[in-house]
Structures are given as structure tokens and as C-alpha cells.
């Protein structure tokens, strides 16, 4: 499986795409990952990037995973950028996925409109999205914010990026059943996270992915 990630720091922090790769490898797949990211940039920046256009057109990817900015999220700019990138992916014959990040720690109310924008776009355009922000919402019911958020209140800790990667894993694979990680080389356990917490993250990611994508 050959994957292309397009986004900003919510993608590249803690090498999140590498964690997706390791999850896929742990489930028995051979994976190659490419990442095109730039800090603070939204989808409009990537629409006009020659490197993005070339990779989508010529990279022969099995999936393209695209992430818009979370801080200053603009539903109209998101929709326009996602539509343009999806059209590029459609012309290349490559499945297109969106990866939705999380609202800031001190502005959790911004999560709902972001989720609604991603969900509506996917319903209207026949694609799927990885609802990582909603997985954060579920985990925050029991976990302290500083387990998922770095000191800046915006970016993810390694555990937060692991939760995002698990959500992308379930979205791209289309897996409907929760993966039981006991005995697998799960990258979360390898990073030293508690197995029970890693299993809960898989549970929440699988459930949220099914909830929003069917």
C-alpha cells in the first residue's frame, strides 16, 4: 500500500504517518509513505503547490490522506480546498480521504462545527474522513488534557498522535471490527503506552470511524 499524506504540523508532529505505516505493517501489509506538509498551512496552499500536484498526478498512490488546518478553521476555505484536491485525486484514479484534526484544548467548542464541515463534505462528495478530533473528544472524557495536548494546547503529544494514527488506520483500511492488539507489534505499546489505553484508543477510533463513515 502506497500512501500520500498532505497537511501541516498536525500531520508531521511525532511522525504520525510513520505510526500509520507501522500499524499497517503490524496487520500484515507492506507500506510506503510519502508526506508533503508545511506548518500552519491550509488546503488552499496545497492546491497550488507544484509538488502536491505532481505527486497526486504521477505518484500512483493507493490512498491520499489530506488534513486542513485546525487553528482558524474556515469551513468555506476547507470545502473549496478539499474539492480541488479531490478532483486531482479523482483524475489520478486515487482514493481520497480527509483526516480531521482536533480543536485547541482551550476552544473545544470549535470541534463541532469542524466535524460538521468534514462530515457534510464527505457526504456530498462520496469520500471518507478520519475523525481524529472526535476520538480526542471521547478520550478526554476520562483522560487529562495534557495526555493528548502538548504545552501549547494545539499540537498533540506522542499519545495524541498515536490516537490520530489509529483513526487514520481504521479509515483507510475500512476495518469495521476493533483490532485486538494483544500479541501484535502495536506502535503504541512499543512507545510505552499502557496496553489498556492503547486498546481503548483502538475501540474509540473504530467506533468513531464507523459512526461518521458508515
Secondary structure, 3 states (H helix, E strand, C coil): CEEEEEECHHHHHHHHHHHHHHHHHHCCCCCEEEEEECCCCCHHHHHCCHHHHHHHHHCCCCEEEECCCCCCCCHHHHHHHHHHHHHHHHHHCCCEEEEECCCCCCCCCHHHHHHHHHHHHHHHHCCEEEEHHHHHHHHCCCCCHHHHECCCCCCECHHHHHHHHHHHHHHHHCCCCCCCCCCCCCHHHHCCCCHHHHHHHHHHHHHHHHHHHC
